[in-house]
Amino acid sequence: MIEVRNLTKRFASQLAVVDVSLHVGRGETLVLLGTSGCGKTTTLKMINRLIEPTSGFVRVDGVDVRQQPGADLRRRIGYVIQDGGLFPHYTVADAIATVPKLLGWAPADTQQRTLELIAKLQLPETALKRFPAELSGGQRQRVGLARALAARPPVVLMDEPFGALDPFTRRHVRRELFGLSELKETTVVLVTHDVGEALELADRIALMHQGRIVQIGPPDDLLNRPANGFVRDFLDL
């Protein structure tokens, strides 16, 4: 579903991402793991062209992302960030309907999809009229995911989606969200610096350091066959 080849990003004199290549299968969850500043968020944002690469390419479902306008691409790729990334002046209903409206969905279809998602995410219908400031952190994160999934995108990108939550709520919400059958059928790329989160959620982990992928593979591979000392130290083996 996602193919990344020789992706490099330079900001002025600094190389943020260096010759990164990876693939993500349909329905797979790949976690980009690493310390702050290692290039994982920059890599994620190059997939949906929030950041343009200096060199290399990205294909989504076989199509080079540069062959389509960035705005059109992002409407077909779900995107979730810390605390849901919600507009403060949008109600929950408005937030979830954002992409379907941009895609020209009929109001009745948008409403049906909205009700379906809040039921799946265990939000009361009364929440639809609320604003983000009236929600808990866990509720905002659920709404952010509902917005990302509203138009049934084949790919969802997540950038530290649980980082704003306290540890107890973080564990509860991520298990609840990743237990959704709908998300299990979606290709997910998730950025985190939390080793436990990566081990719990990933089908495969790409561990990054100084803009490069140090090791990529299933969690058990990194745990049992670390590629070098950095991998052992990072995973505290």
Phi, psi and omega in degrees: 000321178234129176235124178243128183228123172050042185283127180225139176227125177245129172251109185054241182266000185257130174271113181271324178226133188234106169053051181273129175230135178195167172224155177230121181285161179298126180081005181270152171250114176254129178255126171270111188245144176163176180287167175299136177085009182275352177106002185291318179291322177298318177299314180301314184289341175283339179293320180254015174065025166292333171232133179271135180289154172285321176204169185089182183211162176231133172242136174242121183054040175084357183248129177298128184295341180283351181274004181220149179303142182304319182296319179294319178301314185290338176288340182258002178234120178292149183217124183233132179234180180305138176061020176085336180061040186272146174287130186296335183264004176261134170290170177302317179299317179297318182297312182295328183278357188306303185289315176306322178295317179297329181273358176082026177295151173293142180307321181295321179293321178296316180296317180298316180294321178299313180295323178297317183288318181292331175293315180297325184266010174058045173251138179288151179299334179295340179291341185297333181266359182273161175257160183309322182295342180267004183251156172284168179300317179296322178293319178299321180293323177295318179295320177300319178291320178300318177299318181293327184267353192305317184267017179055054181289147178285341183230136173233129176255136182230124181249102181047053189295338184251010187295336182270000184262152174291159187305319181294310180296322180303310180297316183295313184291318183292324177292321179294314184291316182282356171275351180293131178299326181297320181287330179294336180268000184255145174282124186236134168241121186237132176261132174204160170249004184269112184298315180300319178297316180297315181295326181285321191260336193277140160282320173220153179241135169251107180272123184249150177207126178052044173083359182239156171277120180275320178203143177224136180165180176299154181309319181298327179296315180293323181288320187262338180224062180300139186289330182198185182296326180297317179298316179299315181293317183296319181275358179057050181272000000 
